[in-house]
Amino acid sequence: AECDPNRCSIFPIETMEGGADKMEDLEALIVSDEISVVQNAFDINQLRINNGLRRFHIIIIPMVRTPDGQPLSSTRIRSGEVFDPKNLIY
């Protein structure tokens, strides 16, 4: 599916809810598959209900993992670790 730039926004967040608890037109939140991140999404939906807003859809995207089972991250790449794309786990 394509993201219509008039319907999507990508921005950094400073807090757990990142304003999602008060955004009236929010339709979905895309999160990684970390348990704490998914739980935060559910918690934010509860805050939305408490604020009189409708729930958003939670879209969970699995993290890409390296052969050691750990998530691939920019921090690991910047620290000099090298990964063969053929060995990554999707």
PDB file with one MODEL, atoms N, CA, C and O in Angstrom:
MODEL        1
ATOM      1  N   ALA A   1       0.839  -1.177   0.000  1.00  0.00           N
ATOM      2  CA  ALA A   1       0.000   0.000   0.000  1.00  0.00           C
ATOM      3  C   ALA A   1       0.883   1.238   0.000  1.00  0.00           C
ATOM      4  O   ALA A   1       1.913   1.286   0.672  1.00  0.00           O
ATOM      5  N   GLU A   2       0.472   2.210  -0.744  1.00  0.00           N
ATOM      6  CA  GLU A   2       1.225   3.457  -0.808  1.00  0.00           C
ATOM      7  C   GLU A   2       0.746   4.413   0.261  1.00  0.00           C
ATOM      8  O   GLU A   2      -0.403   4.352   0.699  1.00  0.00           O
ATOM      9  N   CYS A   3       1.632   5.293   0.675  1.00  0.00           N
ATOM     10  CA  CYS A   3       1.291   6.313   1.659  1.00  0.00           C
ATOM     11  C   CYS A   3       1.076   7.622   0.916  1.00  0.00           C
ATOM     12  O   CYS A   3       2.023   8.211   0.394  1.00  0.00           O
ATOM     13  N   ASP A   4      -0.156   8.069   0.871  1.00  0.00           N
ATOM     14  CA  ASP A   4      -0.480   9.353   0.275  1.00  0.00           C
ATOM     15  C   ASP A   4       0.096  10.443   1.184  1.00  0.00           C
ATOM     16  O   ASP A   4      -0.305  10.543   2.343  1.00  0.00           O
ATOM     17  N   PRO A   5       1.036  11.269   0.678  1.00  0.00           N
ATOM     18  CA  PRO A   5       1.656  12.280   1.540  1.00  0.00           C
ATOM     19  C   PRO A   5       0.658  13.246   2.156  1.00  0.00           C
ATOM     20  O   PRO A   5       0.964  13.890   3.160  1.00  0.00           O
ATOM     21  N   ASN A   6      -0.524  13.360   1.578  1.00  0.00           N
ATOM     22  CA  ASN A   6      -1.543  14.227   2.154  1.00  0.00           C
ATOM     23  C   ASN A   6      -2.270  13.569   3.316  1.00  0.00           C
ATOM     24  O   ASN A   6      -3.004  14.234   4.047  1.00  0.00           O
ATOM     25  N   ARG A   7      -2.068  12.240   3.497  1.00  0.00           N
ATOM     26  CA  ARG A   7      -2.755  11.518   4.570  1.00  0.00           C
ATOM     27  C   ARG A   7      -1.805  10.989   5.625  1.00  0.00           C
ATOM     28  O   ARG A   7      -2.263  10.543   6.677  1.00  0.00           O
ATOM     29  N   CYS A   8      -0.494  11.018   5.387  1.00  0.00           N
ATOM     30  CA  CYS A   8       0.466  10.420   6.311  1.00  0.00           C
ATOM     31  C   CYS A   8       1.423  11.469   6.858  1.00  0.00           C
ATOM     32  O   CYS A   8       1.787  12.431   6.182  1.00  0.00           O
ATOM     33  N   SER A   9       1.811  11.251   8.089  1.00  0.00           N
ATOM     34  CA  SER A   9       2.818  12.103   8.715  1.00  0.00           C
ATOM     35  C   SER A   9       3.813  11.216   9.440  1.00  0.00           C
ATOM     36  O   SER A   9       3.431  10.281  10.144  1.00  0.00           O
ATOM     37  N   ILE A  10       5.074  11.511   9.265  1.00  0.00           N
ATOM     38  CA  ILE A  10       6.132  10.816   9.988  1.00  0.00           C
ATOM     39  C   ILE A  10       6.888  11.888  10.749  1.00  0.00           C
ATOM     40  O   ILE A  10       7.373  12.857  10.165  1.00  0.00           O
ATOM     41  N   PHE A  11       6.984  11.703  12.069  1.00  0.00           N
ATOM     42  CA  PHE A  11       7.657  12.717  12.878  1.00  0.00           C
ATOM     43  C   PHE A  11       8.214  12.066  14.140  1.00  0.00           C
ATOM     44  O   PHE A  11       7.679  11.065  14.617  1.00  0.00           O
ATOM     45  N   PRO A  12       9.292  12.638  14.680  1.00  0.00           N
ATOM     46  CA  PRO A  12       9.857  12.095  15.918  1.00  0.00           C
ATOM     47  C   PRO A  12       8.943  12.409  17.095  1.00  0.00           C
ATOM     48  O   PRO A  12       8.228  13.411  17.096  1.00  0.00           O
ATOM     49  N   ILE A  13       8.979  11.532  18.096  1.00  0.00           N
ATOM     50  CA  ILE A  13       8.176  11.785  19.285  1.00  0.00           C
ATOM     51  C   ILE A  13       9.088  11.918  20.496  1.00  0.00           C
ATOM     52  O   ILE A  13      10.140  11.283  20.574  1.00  0.00           O
ATOM     53  N   GLU A  14       8.673  12.740  21.424  1.00  0.00           N
ATOM     54  CA  GLU A  14       9.473  13.026  22.621  1.00  0.00           C
ATOM     55  C   GLU A  14       8.945  12.306  23.854  1.00  0.00           C
ATOM     56  O   GLU A  14       9.673  12.141  24.832  1.00  0.00           O
ATOM     57  N   THR A  15       7.689  11.879  23.817  1.00  0.00           N
ATOM     58  CA  THR A  15       7.075  11.212  24.960  1.00  0.00           C
ATOM     59  C   THR A  15       6.479   9.890  24.500  1.00  0.00           C
ATOM     60  O   THR A  15       6.409   9.623  23.300  1.00  0.00           O
ATOM     61  N   MET A  16       6.046   9.054  25.455  1.00  0.00           N
ATOM     62  CA  MET A  16       5.452   7.764  25.097  1.00  0.00           C
ATOM     63  C   MET A  16       4.295   7.938  24.118  1.00  0.00           C
ATOM     64  O   MET A  16       4.192   7.205  23.135  1.00  0.00           O
ATOM     65  N   GLU A  17       3.433   8.900  24.386  1.00  0.00           N
ATOM     66  CA  GLU A  17       2.254   9.049  23.542  1.00  0.00           C
ATOM     67  C   GLU A  17       2.505   9.931  22.324  1.00  0.00           C
ATOM     68  O   GLU A  17       1.765   9.834  21.344  1.00  0.00           O
ATOM     69  N   GLY A  18       3.514  10.780  22.353  1.00  0.00           N
ATOM     70  CA  GLY A  18       3.869  11.603  21.200  1.00  0.00           C
ATOM     71  C   GLY A  18       2.739  12.448  20.663  1.00  0.00           C
ATOM     72  O   GLY A  18       2.760  12.838  19.496  1.00  0.00           O
ATOM     73  N   GLY A  19       1.751  12.738  21.492  1.00  0.00           N
ATOM     74  CA  GLY A  19       0.605  13.539  21.049  1.00  0.00           C
ATOM     75  C   GLY A  19      -0.538  12.705  20.509  1.00  0.00           C
ATOM     76  O   GLY A  19      -1.617  13.235  20.246  1.00  0.00           O
ATOM     77  N   ALA A  20      -0.320  11.402  20.338  1.00  0.00           N
ATOM     78  CA  ALA A  20      -1.353  10.533  19.754  1.00  0.00           C
ATOM     79  C   ALA A  20      -2.594  10.440  20.631  1.00  0.00           C
ATOM     80  O   ALA A  20      -3.669  10.082  20.151  1.00  0.00           O
ATOM     81  N   ASP A  21      -2.452  10.757  21.901  1.00  0.00           N
ATOM     82  CA  ASP A  21      -3.595  10.701  22.809  1.00  0.00           C
ATOM     83  C   ASP A  21      -4.579  11.841  22.580  1.00  0.00           C
ATOM     84  O   ASP A  21      -5.695  11.814  23.099  1.00  0.00           O
ATOM     85  N   LYS A  22      -4.162  12.860  21.791  1.00  0.00           N
ATOM     86  CA  LYS A  22      -5.021  14.027  21.574  1.00  0.00           C
ATOM     87  C   LYS A  22      -5.284  14.342  20.097  1.00  0.00           C
ATOM     88  O   LYS A  22      -6.066  15.244  19.797  1.00  0.00           O
ATOM     89  N   MET A  23      -4.644  13.614  19.168  1.00  0.00           N
ATOM     90  CA  MET A  23      -4.821  13.877  17.730  1.00  0.00           C
ATOM     91  C   MET A  23      -6.173  13.352  17.264  1.00  0.00           C
ATOM     92  O   MET A  23      -6.397  12.142  17.242  1.00  0.00           O
ATOM     93  N   GLU A  24      -7.058  14.243  16.897  1.00  0.00           N
ATOM     94  CA  GLU A  24      -8.416  13.837  16.524  1.00  0.00           C
ATOM     95  C   GLU A  24      -8.467  13.015  15.249  1.00  0.00           C
ATOM     96  O   GLU A  24      -9.277  12.093  15.146  1.00  0.00           O
ATOM     97  N   ASP A  25      -7.618  13.329  14.270  1.00  0.00           N
ATOM     98  CA  ASP A  25      -7.723  12.678  12.960  1.00  0.00           C
ATOM     99  C   ASP A  25      -6.770  11.487  12.801  1.00  0.00           C
ATOM    100  O   ASP A  25      -6.564  11.018  11.682  1.00  0.00           O
ATOM    101  N   LEU A  26      -6.197  11.000  13.881  1.00  0.00           N
ATOM    102  CA  LEU A  26      -5.272   9.880  13.811  1.00  0.00           C
ATOM    103  C   LEU A  26      -6.024   8.587  13.501  1.00  0.00           C
ATOM    104  O   LEU A  26      -6.979   8.236  14.193  1.00  0.00           O
ATOM    105  N   GLU A  27      -5.584   7.879  12.453  1.00  0.00           N
ATOM    106  CA  GLU A  27      -6.244   6.645  12.048  1.00  0.00           C
ATOM    107  C   GLU A  27      -5.469   5.405  12.457  1.00  0.00           C
ATOM    108  O   GLU A  27      -6.068   4.375  12.767  1.00  0.00           O
ATOM    109  N   ALA A  28      -4.131   5.492  12.462  1.00  0.00           N
ATOM    110  CA  ALA A  28      -3.327   4.302  12.751  1.00  0.00           C
ATOM    111  C   ALA A  28      -1.986   4.705  13.327  1.00  0.00           C
ATOM    112  O   ALA A  28      -1.498   5.816  13.116  1.00  0.00           O
ATOM    113  N   LEU A  29      -1.403   3.768  14.063  1.00  0.00           N
ATOM    114  CA  LEU A  29      -0.069   3.940  14.604  1.00  0.00           C
ATOM    115  C   LEU A  29       0.730   2.712  14.207  1.00  0.00           C
ATOM    116  O   LEU A  29       0.290   1.583  14.424  1.00  0.00           O
ATOM    117  N   ILE A  30       1.908   2.929  13.623  1.00  0.00           N
ATOM    118  CA  ILE A  30       2.776   1.832  13.208  1.00  0.00           C
ATOM    119  C   ILE A  30       3.846   1.672  14.269  1.00  0.00           C
ATOM    120  O   ILE A  30       4.548   2.627  14.603  1.00  0.00           O
ATOM    121  N   VAL A  31       3.973   0.449  14.804  1.00  0.00           N
ATOM    122  CA  VAL A  31       4.926   0.189  15.881  1.00  0.00           C
ATOM    123  C   VAL A  31       5.735  -1.063  15.582  1.00  0.00           C
ATOM    124  O   VAL A  31       5.327  -1.906  14.783  1.00  0.00           O
ATOM    125  N   SER A  32       6.894  -1.173  16.238  1.00  0.00           N
ATOM    126  CA  SER A  32       7.693  -2.395  16.122  1.00  0.00           C
ATOM    127  C   SER A  32       7.063  -3.476  16.985  1.00  0.00           C
ATOM    128  O   SER A  32       6.141  -3.209  17.756  1.00  0.00           O
ATOM    129  N   ASP A  33       7.563  -4.688  16.852  1.00  0.00           N
ATOM    130  CA  ASP A  33       6.975  -5.813  17.567  1.00  0.00           C
ATOM    131  C   ASP A  33       7.537  -6.023  18.974  1.00  0.00           C
ATOM    132  O   ASP A  33       7.351  -7.089  19.560  1.00  0.00           O
ATOM    133  N   GLU A  34       8.218  -5.020  19.516  1.00  0.00           N
ATOM    134  CA  GLU A  34       8.677  -5.111  20.901  1.00  0.00           C
ATOM    135  C   GLU A  34       7.457  -5.071  21.819  1.00  0.00           C
ATOM    136  O   GLU A  34       6.570  -4.235  21.644  1.00  0.00           O
ATOM    137  N   ILE A  35       7.415  -5.971  22.794  1.00  0.00           N
ATOM    138  CA  ILE A  35       6.250  -6.063  23.686  1.00  0.00           C
ATOM    139  C   ILE A  35       5.941  -4.727  24.349  1.00  0.00           C
ATOM    140  O   ILE A  35       4.778  -4.327  24.412  1.00  0.00           O
ATOM    141  N   SER A  36       6.961  -4.030  24.846  1.00  0.00           N
ATOM    142  CA  SER A  36       6.713  -2.759  25.548  1.00  0.00           C
ATOM    143  C   SER A  36       6.151  -1.703  24.599  1.00  0.00           C
ATOM    144  O   SER A  36       5.326  -0.883  25.005  1.00  0.00           O
ATOM    145  N   VAL A  37       6.584  -1.715  23.355  1.00  0.00           N
ATOM    146  CA  VAL A  37       6.094  -0.732  22.373  1.00  0.00           C
ATOM    147  C   VAL A  37       4.636  -1.026  22.026  1.00  0.00           C
ATOM    148  O   VAL A  37       3.819  -0.110  21.931  1.00  0.00           O
ATOM    149  N   VAL A  38       4.313  -2.309  21.838  1.00  0.00           N
ATOM    150  CA  VAL A  38       2.927  -2.686  21.542  1.00  0.00           C
ATOM    151  C   VAL A  38       2.030  -2.336  22.728  1.00  0.00           C
ATOM    152  O   VAL A  38       0.926  -1.826  22.539  1.00  0.00           O
ATOM    153  N   GLN A  39       2.499  -2.607  23.951  1.00  0.00           N
ATOM    154  CA  GLN A  39       1.712  -2.267  25.144  1.00  0.00           C
ATOM    155  C   GLN A  39       1.478  -0.762  25.220  1.00  0.00           C
ATOM    156  O   GLN A  39       0.384  -0.322  25.574  1.00  0.00           O
ATOM    157  N   ASN A  40       2.500   0.032  24.889  1.00  0.00           N
ATOM    158  CA  ASN A  40       2.333   1.492  24.878  1.00  0.00           C
ATOM    159  C   ASN A  40       1.238   1.913  23.906  1.00  0.00           C
ATOM    160  O   ASN A  40       0.461   2.821  24.199  1.00  0.00           O
ATOM    161  N   ALA A  41       1.174   1.250  22.740  1.00  0.00           N
ATOM    162  CA  ALA A  41       0.136   1.580  21.756  1.00  0.00           C
ATOM    163  C   ALA A  41      -1.250   1.318  22.344  1.00  0.00           C
ATOM    164  O   ALA A  41      -2.163   2.124  22.167  1.00  0.00           O
ATOM    165  N   PHE A  42      -1.408   0.189  23.046  1.00  0.00           N
ATOM    166  CA  PHE A  42      -2.694  -0.094  23.692  1.00  0.00           C
ATOM    167  C   PHE A  42      -2.998   0.941  24.772  1.00  0.00           C
ATOM    168  O   PHE A  42      -4.137   1.388  24.909  1.00  0.00           O
ATOM    169  N   ASP A  43      -1.977   1.319  25.534  1.00  0.00           N
ATOM    170  CA  ASP A  43      -2.159   2.328  26.588  1.00  0.00           C
ATOM    171  C   ASP A  43      -2.572   3.676  25.995  1.00  0.00           C
ATOM    172  O   ASP A  43      -3.419   4.374  26.553  1.00  0.00           O
ATOM    173  N   ILE A  44      -1.968   4.034  24.863  1.00  0.00           N
ATOM    174  CA  ILE A  44      -2.324   5.295  24.200  1.00  0.00           C
ATOM    175  C   ILE A  44      -3.766   5.251  23.722  1.00  0.00           C
ATOM    176  O   ILE A  44      -4.487   6.243  23.825  1.00  0.00           O
ATOM    177  N   ASN A  45      -4.194   4.097  23.197  1.00  0.00           N
ATOM    178  CA  ASN A  45      -5.592   3.967  22.777  1.00  0.00           C
ATOM    179  C   ASN A  45      -6.527   4.187  23.963  1.00  0.00           C
ATOM    180  O   ASN A  45      -7.583   4.801  23.812  1.00  0.00           O
ATOM    181  N   GLN A  46      -6.146   3.690  25.149  1.00  0.00           N
ATOM    182  CA  GLN A  46      -6.985   3.911  26.333  1.00  0.00           C
ATOM    183  C   GLN A  46      -7.022   5.393  26.684  1.00  0.00           C
ATOM    184  O   GLN A  46      -8.072   5.913  27.061  1.00  0.00           O
ATOM    185  N   LEU A  47      -5.880   6.082  26.563  1.00  0.00           N
ATOM    186  CA  LEU A  47      -5.855   7.533  26.806  1.00  0.00           C
ATOM    187  C   LEU A  47      -6.783   8.244  25.825  1.00  0.00           C
ATOM    188  O   LEU A  47      -7.465   9.198  26.198  1.00  0.00           O
ATOM    189  N   ARG A  48      -6.811   7.783  24.570  1.00  0.00           N
ATOM    190  CA  ARG A  48      -7.685   8.389  23.564  1.00  0.00           C
ATOM    191  C   ARG A  48      -9.143   8.224  23.974  1.00  0.00           C
ATOM    192  O   ARG A  48      -9.929   9.167  23.877  1.00  0.00           O
ATOM    193  N   ILE A  49      -9.501   7.039  24.429  1.00  0.00           N
ATOM    194  CA  ILE A  49     -10.880   6.796  24.866  1.00  0.00           C
ATOM    195  C   ILE A  49     -11.206   7.722  26.035  1.00  0.00           C
ATOM    196  O   ILE A  49     -12.281   8.320  26.082  1.00  0.00           O
ATOM    197  N   ASN A  50     -10.271   7.834  26.978  1.00  0.00           N
ATOM    198  CA  ASN A  50     -10.471   8.719  28.130  1.00  0.00           C
ATOM    199  C   ASN A  50     -10.643  10.174  27.695  1.00  0.00           C
ATOM    200  O   ASN A  50     -11.315  10.951  28.374  1.00  0.00           O
ATOM    201  N   ASN A  51     -10.034  10.545  26.559  1.00  0.00           N
ATOM    202  CA  ASN A  51     -10.127  11.918  26.034  1.00  0.00           C
ATOM    203  C   ASN A  51     -11.298  12.091  25.064  1.00  0.00           C
ATOM    204  O   ASN A  51     -11.432  13.141  24.437  1.00  0.00           O
ATOM    205  N   GLY A  52     -12.148  11.063  24.938  1.00  0.00           N
ATOM    206  CA  GLY A  52     -13.319  11.160  24.072  1.00  0.00           C
ATOM    207  C   GLY A  52     -13.028  10.963  22.597  1.00  0.00           C
ATOM    208  O   GLY A  52     -13.845  11.331  21.753  1.00  0.00           O
ATOM    209  N   LEU A  53     -11.873  10.384  22.270  1.00  0.00           N
ATOM    210  CA  LEU A  53     -11.509  10.146  20.865  1.00  0.00           C
ATOM    211  C   LEU A  53     -11.679   8.671  20.522  1.00  0.00           C
ATOM    212  O   LEU A  53     -11.759   7.819  21.407  1.00  0.00           O
ATOM    213  N   ARG A  54     -11.733   8.384  19.225  1.00  0.00           N
ATOM    214  CA  ARG A  54     -11.848   6.988  18.805  1.00  0.00           C
ATOM    215  C   ARG A  54     -10.470   6.319  18.822  1.00  0.00           C
ATOM    216  O   ARG A  54      -9.438   6.984  18.738  1.00  0.00           O
ATOM    217  N   ARG A  55     -10.481   5.010  18.932  1.00  0.00           N
ATOM    218  CA  ARG A  55      -9.237   4.241  18.897  1.00  0.00           C
ATOM    219  C   ARG A  55      -8.608   4.327  17.517  1.00  0.00           C
ATOM    220  O   ARG A  55      -9.302   4.515  16.518  1.00  0.00           O
ATOM    221  N   PHE A  56      -7.281   4.187  17.467  1.00  0.00           N
ATOM    222  CA  PHE A  56      -6.593   4.064  16.179  1.00  0.00           C
ATOM    223  C   PHE A  56      -6.272   2.596  15.938  1.00  0.00           C
ATOM    224  O   PHE A  56      -6.286   1.786  16.865  1.00  0.00           O
ATOM    225  N   HIS A  57      -5.984   2.266  14.690  1.00  0.00           N
ATOM    226  CA  HIS A  57      -5.524   0.926  14.339  1.00  0.00           C
ATOM    227  C   HIS A  57      -4.064   0.821  14.766  1.00  0.00           C
ATOM    228  O   HIS A  57      -3.302   1.779  14.641  1.00  0.00           O
ATOM    229  N   ILE A  58      -3.685  -0.341  15.268  1.00  0.00           N
ATOM    230  CA  ILE A  58      -2.293  -0.586  15.633  1.00  0.00           C
ATOM    231  C   ILE A  58      -1.721  -1.540  14.599  1.00  0.00           C
ATOM    232  O   ILE A  58      -2.171  -2.678  14.468  1.00  0.00           O
ATOM    233  N   ILE A  59      -0.715  -1.059  13.861  1.00  0.00           N
ATOM    234  CA  ILE A  59      -0.065  -1.869  12.822  1.00  0.00           C
ATOM    235  C   ILE A  59       1.304  -2.274  13.360  1.00  0.00           C
ATOM    236  O   ILE A  59       2.161  -1.423  13.599  1.00  0.00           O
ATOM    237  N   ILE A  60       1.501  -3.569  13.547  1.00  0.00           N
ATOM    238  CA  ILE A  60       2.732  -4.077  14.151  1.00  0.00           C
ATOM    239  C   ILE A  60       3.655  -4.602  13.052  1.00  0.00           C
ATOM    240  O   ILE A  60       3.279  -5.480  12.275  1.00  0.00           O
ATOM    241  N   ILE A  61       4.852  -4.057  13.001  1.00  0.00           N
ATOM    242  CA  ILE A  61       5.851  -4.448  12.004  1.00  0.00           C
ATOM    243  C   ILE A  61       6.980  -5.195  12.711  1.00  0.00           C
ATOM    244  O   ILE A  61       7.617  -4.636  13.604  1.00  0.00           O
ATOM    245  N   PRO A  62       7.241  -6.445  12.331  1.00  0.00           N
ATOM    246  CA  PRO A  62       8.341  -7.188  12.959  1.00  0.00           C
ATOM    247  C   PRO A  62       9.693  -6.534  12.657  1.00  0.00           C
ATOM    248  O   PRO A  62       9.937  -6.052  11.551  1.00  0.00           O
ATOM    249  N   MET A  63      10.559  -6.533  13.667  1.00  0.00           N
ATOM    250  CA  MET A  63      11.900  -6.000  13.472  1.00  0.00           C
ATOM    251  C   MET A  63      12.727  -6.987  12.661  1.00  0.00           C
ATOM    252  O   MET A  63      12.537  -8.199  12.756  1.00  0.00           O
ATOM    253  N   VAL A  64      13.643  -6.457  11.867  1.00  0.00           N
ATOM    254  CA  VAL A  64      14.610  -7.304  11.153  1.00  0.00           C
ATOM    255  C   VAL A  64      15.659  -7.712  12.181  1.00  0.00           C
ATOM    256  O   VAL A  64      16.155  -6.881  12.941  1.00  0.00           O
ATOM    257  N   ARG A  65      15.986  -8.988  12.195  1.00  0.00           N
ATOM    258  CA  ARG A  65      16.954  -9.501  13.170  1.00  0.00           C
ATOM    259  C   ARG A  65      18.192 -10.023  12.453  1.00  0.00           C
ATOM    260  O   ARG A  65      18.150 -10.416  11.287  1.00  0.00           O
ATOM    261  N   THR A  66      19.285 -10.010  13.188  1.00  0.00           N
ATOM    262  CA  THR A  66      20.550 -10.519  12.682  1.00  0.00           C
ATOM    263  C   THR A  66      20.661 -11.998  13.077  1.00  0.00           C
ATOM    264  O   THR A  66      19.858 -12.478  13.877  1.00  0.00           O
ATOM    265  N   PRO A  67      21.641 -12.724  12.531  1.00  0.00           N
ATOM    266  CA  PRO A  67      21.748 -14.153  12.847  1.00  0.00           C
ATOM    267  C   PRO A  67      21.853 -14.452  14.349  1.00  0.00           C
ATOM    268  O   PRO A  67      21.521 -15.561  14.769  1.00  0.00           O
ATOM    269  N   ASP A  68      22.301 -13.500  15.160  1.00  0.00           N
ATOM    270  CA  ASP A  68      22.378 -13.740  16.606  1.00  0.00           C
ATOM    271  C   ASP A  68      21.028 -13.540  17.297  1.00  0.00           C
ATOM    272  O   ASP A  68      20.929 -13.656  18.519  1.00  0.00           O
ATOM    273  N   GLY A  69      19.977 -13.236  16.503  1.00  0.00           N
ATOM    274  CA  GLY A  69      18.642 -13.084  17.050  1.00  0.00           C
ATOM    275  C   GLY A  69      18.332 -11.694  17.567  1.00  0.00           C
ATOM    276  O   GLY A  69      17.199 -11.424  17.967  1.00  0.00           O
ATOM    277  N   GLN A  70      19.312 -10.810  17.568  1.00  0.00           N
ATOM    278  CA  GLN A  70      19.119  -9.447  18.061  1.00  0.00           C
ATOM    279  C   GLN A  70      18.606  -8.552  16.927  1.00  0.00           C
ATOM    280  O   GLN A  70      18.865  -8.830  15.756  1.00  0.00           O
ATOM    281  N   PRO A  71      17.878  -7.479  17.269  1.00  0.00           N
ATOM    282  CA  PRO A  71      17.378  -6.570  16.233  1.00  0.00           C
ATOM    283  C   PRO A  71      18.514  -5.873  15.485  1.00  0.00           C
ATOM    284  O   PRO A  71      19.522  -5.486  16.077  1.00  0.00           O
ATOM    285  N   LEU A  72      18.330  -5.722  14.185  1.00  0.00           N
ATOM    286  CA  LEU A  72      19.228  -4.903  13.376  1.00  0.00           C
ATOM    287  C   LEU A  72      18.935  -3.456  13.746  1.00  0.00           C
ATOM    288  O   LEU A  72      17.770  -3.062  13.814  1.00  0.00           O
ATOM    289  N   SER A  73      19.959  -2.670  13.981  1.00  0.00           N
ATOM    290  CA  SER A  73      19.729  -1.274  14.360  1.00  0.00           C
ATOM    291  C   SER A  73      20.808  -0.384  13.768  1.00  0.00           C
ATOM    292  O   SER A  73      21.907  -0.834  13.445  1.00  0.00           O
ATOM    293  N   SER A  74      20.468   0.885  13.634  1.00  0.00           N
ATOM    294  CA  SER A  74      21.449   1.838  13.126  1.00  0.00           C
ATOM    295  C   SER A  74      22.607   1.971  14.110  1.00  0.00           C
ATOM    296  O   SER A  74      23.741   2.219  13.701  1.00  0.00           O
ATOM    297  N   THR A  75      22.332   1.809  15.399  1.00  0.00           N
ATOM    298  CA  THR A  75      23.396   1.887  16.408  1.00  0.00           C
ATOM    299  C   THR A  75      24.440   0.802  16.168  1.00  0.00           C
ATOM    300  O   THR A  75      25.639   1.066  16.248  1.00  0.00           O
ATOM    301  N   ARG A  76      23.999  -0.398  15.878  1.00  0.00           N
ATOM    302  CA  ARG A  76      24.932  -1.499  15.626  1.00  0.00           C
ATOM    303  C   ARG A  76      25.741  -1.241  14.350  1.00  0.00           C
ATOM    304  O   ARG A  76      26.941  -1.512  14.306  1.00  0.00           O
ATOM    305  N   ILE A  77      25.093  -0.728  13.338  1.00  0.00           N
ATOM    306  CA  ILE A  77      25.788  -0.449  12.078  1.00  0.00           C
ATOM    307  C   ILE A  77      26.806   0.670  12.275  1.00  0.00           C
ATOM    308  O   ILE A  77      27.935   0.573  11.794  1.00  0.00           O
ATOM    309  N   ARG A  78      26.407   1.744  12.988  1.00  0.00           N
ATOM    310  CA  ARG A  78      27.332   2.854  13.241  1.00  0.00           C
ATOM    311  C   ARG A  78      28.518   2.426  14.092  1.00  0.00           C
ATOM    312  O   ARG A  78      29.599   3.002  13.978  1.00  0.00           O
ATOM    313  N   SER A  79      28.329   1.417  14.947  1.00  0.00           N
ATOM    314  CA  SER A  79      29.430   0.951  15.796  1.00  0.00           C
ATOM    315  C   SER A  79      30.395   0.047  15.024  1.00  0.00           C
ATOM    316  O   SER A  79      31.390  -0.420  15.579  1.00  0.00           O
ATOM    317  N   GLY A  80      30.101  -0.198  13.742  1.00  0.00           N
ATOM    318  CA  GLY A  80      31.033  -0.940  12.908  1.00  0.00           C
ATOM    319  C   GLY A  80      30.633  -2.369  12.598  1.00  0.00           C
ATOM    320  O   GLY A  80      31.329  -3.054  11.848  1.00  0.00           O
ATOM    321  N   GLU A  81      29.522  -2.835  13.161  1.00  0.00           N
ATOM    322  CA  GLU A  81      29.094  -4.197  12.839  1.00  0.00           C
ATOM    323  C   GLU A  81      28.669  -4.233  11.370  1.00  0.00           C
ATOM    324  O   GLU A  81      28.060  -3.291  10.863  1.00  0.00           O
ATOM    325  N   VAL A  82      28.997  -5.321  10.707  1.00  0.00           N
ATOM    326  CA  VAL A  82      28.662  -5.487   9.290  1.00  0.00           C
ATOM    327  C   VAL A  82      27.755  -6.703   9.168  1.00  0.00           C
ATOM    328  O   VAL A  82      28.029  -7.752   9.752  1.00  0.00           O
ATOM    329  N   PHE A  83      26.686  -6.561   8.415  1.00  0.00           N
ATOM    330  CA  PHE A  83      25.722  -7.644   8.261  1.00  0.00           C
ATOM    331  C   PHE A  83      25.497  -7.944   6.788  1.00  0.00           C
ATOM    332  O   PHE A  83      25.285  -7.031   5.989  1.00  0.00           O
ATOM    333  N   ASP A  84      25.542  -9.215   6.428  1.00  0.00           N
ATOM    334  CA  ASP A  84      25.232  -9.637   5.071  1.00  0.00           C
ATOM    335  C   ASP A  84      23.709  -9.682   4.948  1.00  0.00           C
ATOM    336  O   ASP A  84      23.049 -10.414   5.686  1.00  0.00           O
ATOM    337  N   PRO A  85      23.158  -8.917   4.033  1.00  0.00           N
ATOM    338  CA  PRO A  85      21.696  -8.898   3.885  1.00  0.00           C
ATOM    339  C   PRO A  85      21.083 -10.284   3.700  1.00  0.00           C
ATOM    340  O   PRO A  85      19.929 -10.507   4.066  1.00  0.00           O
ATOM    341  N   LYS A  86      21.858 -11.224   3.127  1.00  0.00           N
ATOM    342  CA  LYS A  86      21.337 -12.570   2.901  1.00  0.00           C
ATOM    343  C   LYS A  86      21.100 -13.312   4.213  1.00  0.00           C
ATOM    344  O   LYS A  86      20.315 -14.259   4.260  1.00  0.00           O
ATOM    345  N   ASN A  87      21.781 -12.882   5.283  1.00  0.00           N
ATOM    346  CA  ASN A  87      21.670 -13.583   6.566  1.00  0.00           C
ATOM    347  C   ASN A  87      20.706 -12.924   7.536  1.00  0.00           C
ATOM    348  O   ASN A  87      20.536 -13.403   8.657  1.00  0.00           O
ATOM    349  N   LEU A  88      20.075 -11.839   7.126  1.00  0.00           N
ATOM    350  CA  LEU A  88      19.125 -11.179   8.005  1.00  0.00           C
ATOM    351  C   LEU A  88      17.815 -11.958   8.067  1.00  0.00           C
ATOM    352  O   LEU A  88      17.429 -12.615   7.100  1.00  0.00           O
ATOM    353  N   ILE A  89      17.145 -11.883   9.194  1.00  0.00           N
ATOM    354  CA  ILE A  89      15.917 -12.622   9.415  1.00  0.00           C
ATOM    355  C   ILE A  89      14.758 -11.649   9.350  1.00  0.00           C
ATOM    356  O   ILE A  89      14.664 -10.722  10.154  1.00  0.00           O
ATOM    357  N   TYR A  90      13.862 -11.870   8.374  1.00  0.00           N
ATOM    358  CA  TYR A  90      12.717 -10.967   8.173  1.00  0.00           C
ATOM    359  C   TYR A  90      11.452 -11.590   8.714  1.00  0.00           C
ATOM    360  O   TYR A  90      10.383 -10.983   8.638  1.00  0.00           O
TER     361      TYR A  90
ENDMDL
END
